[in-house]
């Protein structure tokens, strides 16, 4: 019974299988690695914070035992998460350093205020 079904519908089943495979590949490459990167901070990463429709990039300058030290970006981005290419290395404020506890960053991520982490 099943062999007859597979013979008659082999091309349809092949197309459905190929579409499912393509969907899985697109989901794999489109996934968000922010939670993984949050657990393994490295200097040079750019964290994107969001509040009131404004996006603020911050550069991870150094990592302590329980604290992360960031450099602020001089400008804010409105309405959309900036692409990594839009964030210029020369535009970080070297005079001011923001310090976050690791637990605070996890809380900000869970509340949706930390939306993206770019790797160097």
C-alpha positions as CSV (number, residue, x, y, z in Angstrom):
1,X,0.0,0.0,0.0
2,X,2.7,2.5,1.0
3,X,5.0,1.4,-1.9
4,X,2.2,2.2,-4.4
5,X,1.7,5.6,-2.7
6,X,5.5,6.4,-2.9
7,X,5.7,5.4,-6.6
8,X,2.8,7.7,-7.5
9,X,3.9,10.6,-5.4
10,X,7.7,10.3,-5.5
11,X,8.3,13.7,-7.3
12,X,6.0,15.5,-4.9
13,X,7.6,14.0,-1.9
14,X,11.0,14.9,-3.3
15,X,10.0,18.5,-3.7
16,X,8.5,18.7,-0.2
17,X,11.7,17.2,1.2
18,X,13.9,19.7,-0.6
19,X,11.7,22.6,0.6
20,X,11.9,21.4,4.2
21,X,15.7,21.0,3.8
22,X,16.0,24.6,2.4
23,X,13.8,25.9,5.2
24,X,16.1,24.2,7.8
25,X,19.2,25.7,6.2
26,X,17.7,29.2,6.1
27,X,16.7,29.0,9.8
28,X,20.2,27.7,10.7
29,X,22.0,30.6,9.1
30,X,19.4,33.2,10.2
31,X,19.5,32.2,13.9
32,X,20.4,34.7,16.6
33,X,23.6,33.9,18.5
34,X,23.2,36.7,21.0
35,X,22.5,34.4,24.0
36,X,25.6,32.3,23.2
37,X,27.8,35.3,22.7
38,X,26.5,36.7,26.0
39,X,27.8,33.7,27.8
40,X,31.3,34.0,26.2
41,X,32.2,37.7,26.1
42,X,35.3,38.7,24.1
43,X,36.9,42.1,23.7
44,X,36.0,43.8,20.5
45,X,32.4,42.6,20.5
46,X,29.7,45.3,19.9
47,X,26.6,45.1,22.0
48,X,23.4,46.9,20.8
49,X,21.1,48.2,23.4
50,X,17.5,49.3,22.7
51,X,15.2,51.7,24.5
52,X,12.5,54.0,23.2
53,X,13.1,53.2,19.5
54,X,16.8,54.2,19.9
55,X,19.7,51.8,19.5
56,X,22.9,52.4,21.3
57,X,26.1,50.4,20.3
58,X,28.7,49.8,22.9
59,X,32.2,48.3,22.3
60,X,33.4,45.7,24.8
61,X,36.8,47.0,25.9
62,X,37.7,44.5,28.6
63,X,36.3,41.6,30.6
64,X,36.7,41.3,34.4
65,X,35.7,38.4,36.6
66,X,32.1,39.6,37.1
67,X,32.1,42.9,35.2
68,X,32.3,44.0,31.6
69,X,33.8,47.3,30.6
70,X,32.3,49.1,27.6
71,X,33.1,52.2,25.4
72,X,30.0,54.2,24.4
73,X,29.3,55.0,20.8
74,X,29.0,58.7,20.1
75,X,25.8,58.5,18.1
76,X,22.5,56.7,18.5
77,X,20.6,54.9,15.8
78,X,16.9,55.4,15.4
79,X,14.1,53.0,14.3
80,X,16.3,49.9,13.4
81,X,19.2,47.8,14.6
82,X,22.3,49.2,12.8
83,X,24.2,46.8,10.6
84,X,27.7,46.0,11.7
85,X,29.1,47.9,8.8
86,X,27.3,51.1,9.9
87,X,29.2,51.2,13.2
88,X,32.5,52.9,12.7
89,X,35.4,52.1,15.0
90,X,36.5,55.7,15.2
91,X,33.2,56.8,16.7
92,X,33.6,55.3,20.1
93,X,34.1,57.6,23.1
94,X,37.4,56.8,24.6
95,X,37.0,59.2,27.5
96,X,34.1,57.4,29.1
97,X,33.7,53.8,30.2
98,X,30.5,52.1,31.1
99,X,30.7,49.1,33.6
100,X,28.1,46.4,33.6
101,X,27.8,43.3,35.8
102,X,27.4,40.1,33.9
103,X,24.1,39.4,35.7
104,X,22.8,42.8,34.7
105,X,23.5,42.1,31.0
106,X,21.7,38.8,31.2
107,X,18.7,40.6,32.7
108,X,18.8,43.3,30.0
109,X,18.8,40.5,27.3
110,X,15.9,38.7,28.9
111,X,13.9,42.0,29.0
112,X,14.7,42.8,25.4
113,X,16.9,45.8,26.1
114,X,20.0,44.1,24.8
115,X,19.1,43.0,21.2
116,X,22.2,42.1,19.3
117,X,25.9,41.3,19.8
118,X,28.3,41.6,16.8
119,X,31.6,39.8,16.9
120,X,34.8,41.4,15.5
